[in-house]
Amino acid sequence: MKPAESASALKVQAALGDRFEVLEFDASTRTAADAAAAIGCEVAQIAKSLIFRGGTSGRAVLIIASGVDRVDEKKAAAAIGEPIDRADADFVREATGFAIGGVPPVGHKNPPIVLIEQSVMQFAEIWAAAGTPNAVFRLTPADLVELTGGRTVAVARR
């Protein structure tokens, strides 16, 4: 693990400022399981950023969920008041400026609607993607809410 070097990871570091440190790994952190193995934390502590498309507005919808949770799209749609659709790789890159597998919760090209699955809030610290499939940063759930302006909601499948 080393400090951010790639252009995308440096873009996230710039969005975060000095309070947080983006780290890049030689191993992939593309999936929650990969990230947890590289970091040495529980998969549940990985705050994965999932991008959907608002079915009416066409806006990007960022749902940040625990690495062990799956998103219930009906609950998410109810939370934002419009249906959501899965976003393809082109939409994700166009809306966020990042590729799937490295989408961070901050620094997006166009500000998304942000929902944070409430189960993320139970941890003392969490880890989020930082712009590439090999980059992450550590933060608290309170930091996540502050940085994203997201609403905490129950959108996981139970």
C-alpha positions, 0 to 999 in steps of 0.5 A: 500500500502506498499514497495515491499516485494515479490520476483518478486517485489523486482527483479523489485525494484533492476532493477529500482534502488533507483530512483523509489519505487515499491509499493505492494497493498492488492487489485489486480492491475492485470488489468488497471482498478484494478490498477487505482482503487487501486492507485487513478488515471485514467485508461489511466495513467496505462502503461500496458505491453503486450508481443507478440512473433515475428513471424519470430525471435521468440523474445519477443516484449513488447508493452507498452500501455495506460490502455485504448488503445488496440494494433493494431497488424498490426501497431506493426508488421509494426513498427518492420518489422515482424509479431507478434503473441499473446504470451501464458502464458508459453512464457511470463514467459519464455521470461520475468521471470514474469507472465501475469498480473504483467509483468513490463517494466523492468527487463526481463530475455531476453531483448525484442523489446520495443514499447511504444504507443505514447498516453502514452507520454501525461501524467505527470506521469504514473504507471506500473506493477512491477512484481506481480498482486499487485505491481506497480511503478510511473514514467514519460513517459520520464523515461519509454523511458529511462528505456526501450530503447523503441521506441515511435510509434502509435500502438493503434487502433483508 
